[in-house]
Amino acid sequence: MRFVALILYCCAAQSLANTITIYHDADYSVHAESARSMSMGFKTALAEVDNKIQGYEVKLVTRDHRGNSKRSLHHMRQFLDDPTALFVLGGLHSPPYIQNRDFINQEGVLLLVPWAAGGPITRYAGDTNWVFRLSIDDTKAGYRIAEYAIVDKSCKKPHLLLEETPWGKSNFKTLSSAVMQHLNLQPGVTWFRWNTKANSARILLREARQKGADCLLFVGNSIEGEEFARAMASLEADQRLPIISHWGITGGDFHVKVDPDLRRHLDLHFIQTCFSFMSPRQTALSRQVLQRSKTLFPGKIEHPGDITAPPGFIHAYDLGRIFIAALEQVELTGDVKADRAALRDALEQLRRPVEGLVKTYRQPFSPWSPTRDDAHEALGLEDFCMARFDEQNRIIVKSAD
């Protein structure tokens, strides 16, 4: 029996030694749609190399932070203690990575972000920056949102409706600057907290209207977004305002609860990155990715519209391809701290272009410094478009119509 136990122990140790673990720190509870979408996108990229790199099996493990920064920090500590853990794939919420940014960088937690958009996330002024993002960046997103409201929707007095979190605050500066740039006025602002309900939302909407607002620039997630959408639809037709939203409303089941019948009473648009599986203009790669995802997730993905919270899938897939290309430049040693550092350096010095869904990435990241604060941002303003839901609850990107 001891011999058998020893054999089993040795096999388990060998299996552990030949494994790379990637932690997915995300909200698998309240905004599970976004978390699952990111997981599927990343796994689709891994499937292209049969989930193996340099003889190591690559595994994605889920860690549900439930939107709580302390739980996310606990996952970071677990990551640091795991001898197989190479990096953390981030989630939808910005506050965990803004509030824990110093810990992440001081302790060397390699974090790749496919969704959370808060501006400060990638901007750490210390010696070494360990955070990389392929997603919308709030230091730029506000300019696209405000431009659409003012130029396309002809808003003359936009009003900011922002969640009172680090994410909402990171949008305040950019949105205010963007409105000032277009209209030479400081927009009014209303702050709301998580779990704001429809009655309170209705009061806030009426107050904004009384202050002269002719459209709302909204920054919030799907739960509060649903309450404000219902509140807006309940107002008299001549009291309703266009809502030009950040993409937080697409990270949950907003499209189900605010269904097409309800949306007919709303003028609602939101920001996305510019690639869409719904566009008739698909590349050979995007067709291959869709087909592979159907094989990997039977019963869950049959058609492009089955990919809910599509930015999560798209960005995580592209990040997965970039990760694989960067790791090809690294000779893994089994010393996880050294391997994390080597991968971090390779991400900043990618030697070959990587074709993705959003675009082809040519050195998407570079060494970061306070004077080059976009160095860890793979996407720019030119990659951001506006979108809407159609009658089948699919996200239709404006440039892909």
N, C-alpha and C positions, 0 to 999 in steps of 0.2 A: 504493500500500500504506500509506503514511504517513497518507493521508487516511482510509482505511478504519479504521486503528488509532485515529486521533483520534476518529472517529465512535463506535467501540466504547467508547473510554474515556469519552467524554462521556455515552453512554447508561448506562454502568455507574455513573458518578458521580451522574447524575440519579436512577437507581434507588435508590442508596444514600441520597440526600437525601430520598427519599419513603418511607423505611422506618423503622418503629419495631421495635426488637429487644427481646425479653424473654428473659433468660437463665433457664433452669430448672436450678438447682443442686441435684442430687439423686443418690441412689444407684441408678444404672441397672445395677449389677452384681449385688450380693448381694440387694438388695431391689428388684429391677426392677419387680415387680408394683405396688408403691406408686408408683414414679416414673411408670410408664405410666398409671396411674389418674389421677394429678394432671394429667398432660399432656392426657389425653382430656377431662377435665372442663373445663380451661381453654380448650382448643380449641373445645369445644362452646359456651361462652359467646362466644368471638370470632366463631363462625359466625353468631351472631344479628345481628351488624353487618357480615356479609360480610367479616370480617377487615380492615376499613378504618375509620379514625377520622380525621376532618378531612383526608381526602385521603391519609393515610399508610397504607401496608400494614403490618399488625401481624404479626410473625413470632415464634414461640416456638422457641428453639434450645436443645438439650439440652447440659448440661455434667455429666458423670459424676464426682462426687467420691468414689464408692466407700466412703462412710462415713468418709473421711479429712479431718480439719480443715485440713490443709495444702493439700490439693488444692482444697478449698472456698475457701480464702483466695486461691489462684492464680486461681480463677474470678472472685473479687471484683476482683482487680487487672485482669484482662482486661476485665471490665465497665466499670471506670472509664476505660479507654483506648478504649472503643468509642464513637464519636460518634453511633451510632444506638441505643444501649442505654438504655432508660428505667427499667427496674427488674428486680430479681432475684426470681423465684418460688422459694421455698425447697422443701426436701424433707423426708424422714422424720426424719432424725437431728437431735437437739438439740445434741450437742457442737460441731459446726462453728460454730453461731451463738452459743453461749455463749462458746466460747474466742476467737472472732473479733469479739465484740460491740463492743469498743472501736474496732477498726479500722473496722468497718461504720459506726458512728455518727460517728466523727471524720472519715472520708473522704467521707461522704455517699452510701453505698450504699443506695439505696431497696430494702428487702427486705420482701416480702409472704409470709407463712408460712401454708400450708394444712395442715401436719401437725405438725412438730416441736413438742413440748409443754412443753419445759423452761421452768420459771418465769422464770429470769433473762433469757430471750431478748428480751422486750419492755420490760425494766425497766432502762433506762440513765439514770443520773442526771446526764448532761451537759446542755449547752445545748439540743441538738436531738436528738430521738429519731427515727431513720429506719426503725424496724422496726415492722410492723403484723402482727397475727395474727388469722386466722379459723380456730380449731382448739380442741382441748382445751388447757387451761392447767393446768399441774401445781400451781399454788398453790390450785386448787380441786378438781382431779380426785380427789385422795386422799380428799376428804370423801365423794364419791359411792361410790368403791370400798370404803372402810371401812364406810360406812353399809349397803351391800348385804351385806357379809360379816357384820356384827354383827346387823342387824335382820332381813334376809331369810334368811340362812344360819345364824343363831343361834350364831355363833362367840363363844366366851368368852375365847380366848387366841390372837388372830391373830398370825402371825409374818411379818415383812417379808423378802422374798427379792428383793434389788435388785442390778441390774448396777452394777459399780464404775466409773461414768462420771459426768460432770457431770449427765446426765439422771437417773441413779439417785439421785444425791445431792440433786437438786432435789426429788425425791419423798419423800425420807426425812423432812424436816421436816413436810410436810403430812400424810403418812400417820401419823406419830407423834402429831401434834396431834389428828388425827381419832380415832384409837383412844383417846387420853387423854380426849377429850371424851365419848365414848360409854361407856367402861369404867373410866376413871380408873386406867389402868395404862400403863406404858411398854412397847411391844411389843418382843420380841426381834427382832434383825435379822441376816441372813446376806448377805454381799456375795459376788458371783461376777463373774468376768471374761468378756469375749467369748471364744467358742470353748470354753466349758466343755462337756465331753462327758458322756455318759450315766452312766458309772461314777462320776465325780466328783459329778455331780448327785444320784445315788442316795445317796451318803454324806451330802451336805448335807441331803437330805430326811430321812434317818433321824435326823440330829443335831437337826433342828428338831422332829421328833416327840418325841425323847427329852427336849427342853426343855419339853414340854407343849403344843406348838402344836396347835390343832385346825382351823386353816385357814391358807392361805398367801396373802399379798398380794404379787403378783408384778409386778415392773417389769423388762422385758427385751424383746428383739426376737424375731423368728420363729425364728432359728437356735438360740439358746439356749432359747427357749420349747419348741421341738421336743424338745430333749434332756431338759429337766425333765419334760415331759409323758410321754415314753417311760419315764423313770425312775420316775415316779409310777405309771404303769400296770403296771410290772413288780413293784411291791411287793405283798405280801399284801393282800387286800381290806380287812382290818380295820386296815391300816396306812396306807391312802391318805387324803389330806386334800383337801378342796375347794381349788381354785385360783381366786382372784378376781384377774384380771389387768388390767394396763394394756393399751392397744390395740396395743402394739408387735408382738404376735404376729400381728396381721392384716395386716402390711405386706409379707409375703412369701408363701411357699407352705406355710406351717404347716398350712393346712386340707387340703392334699394329702398331706403326709407324715404328719401326725397325722390319719389318715382316720377315717371314721365308726366302723369296727370298733374302732379303738384308743380313740376318744373314748367308747365305751360303758363303758369302765373308768374314766372320769374324770368328776369334777364340776367343770366348767370354765365360767366366765363372764368377760366382759371389758367394759370401758367403751367406749362409742361416743357420738357425738352422736345426737340423737333422731330425725332423719329417716332413713327407709329406703325404698328403691325396692321393697322386699318387702312393705311394708304395704299392706293393702287400701284404706287411706284416702289416695288420691293426689289432688293438686291438678291443676288445668288446666296449671299451669306444669310440674310434674314429669312429667306425661304428654307434654308437648311436648318436654321435655328428653330423655326416653328415646327418643322417636321420632327426634329430630334426631341423637342419638348413634348410633342404628342406621344412619342414612343416612351419617354421617361415617365410621363404622368398620365397614363390612360384613364379616361373617365373624368379627368380634371381639365385637360386642355384638348379640345377637338377642333376649335376654330379660334381665330385671332381674338375675337371678343370674349373668349373664356379666360383670358389673362386679366384678372382683376388687379387693380393698383399697378398698371403696366410700367410706370417708371421704375418701380422696385426691381422687376424682372430685367428690364432693359439695362439699367445701370449696373446691377450686380453681375449680369452676364459680361458686360464690357470690362468691368473691374476684374472679373475672373480671367478673361483673356490677357489683360495686362499683367496680372499676377503670374500667370503661367509663363509669359514671355520674360518677365523679370527674373523668375526663378531659374530659367534656362541659363542665365548669366552667372548663377551662383553655384558653387560646389558645396552641397550640404555636408556638414561635418558631424551632425548628431549633437553638437553643442548648441542647444536651442537659443541661448542668448547671442552667440556669435552668428547663428543663422538668421535670427531676426534682424540684427544689425546689417548683415550682408544683403538681405532682401530689401531693407530700407534704402540702402545705398544704390542698389540696382534699379529700384523704382525711380530714383532721381536721375539715372543715367541709362535709360532704355536705349538699346543700340539699334533696334529695328522697328519699323512701323508696325502697328497692330491694328488690323481692321476690326472695327466694332459695329454695333448697330447705329449708334448716334453719328459716328464718323470714323475715319481712320486716324489713329492717334500717333503722332510723330513727337516723341519725347514729351508726353503729356505732363510730366513732372520734372522739376529741376531743383537744385539746391535752394533752400529757403533762406531768406533774410528779411529784416524789417523793410528794406527798400525794394524787395521783390515779393510782396505779400500774396501774389497770385501763384507762386511757384508750385504749390501743392494743390492747385485746382486744375482738373483735367478739362473742364468745360468753360466756355466764355459766354458773354451776352448773345453772341451770334447763334448759339446753340439753343436759345430759349424761345419758345413760341407760346401762343395762346391756344386754348382748346375749349370744348364744350362736350356735354353728354348728348348723345342722340336718343331717338325713341326706343332703342334696344339697350340703353344704358352703356353703350360703348363710348369710349373717349375718342373724340374726333379732333385731331390737332389741326389748327387753322391752316398752316402751310401745307398740310397733307390732304386737304379736302379734294 
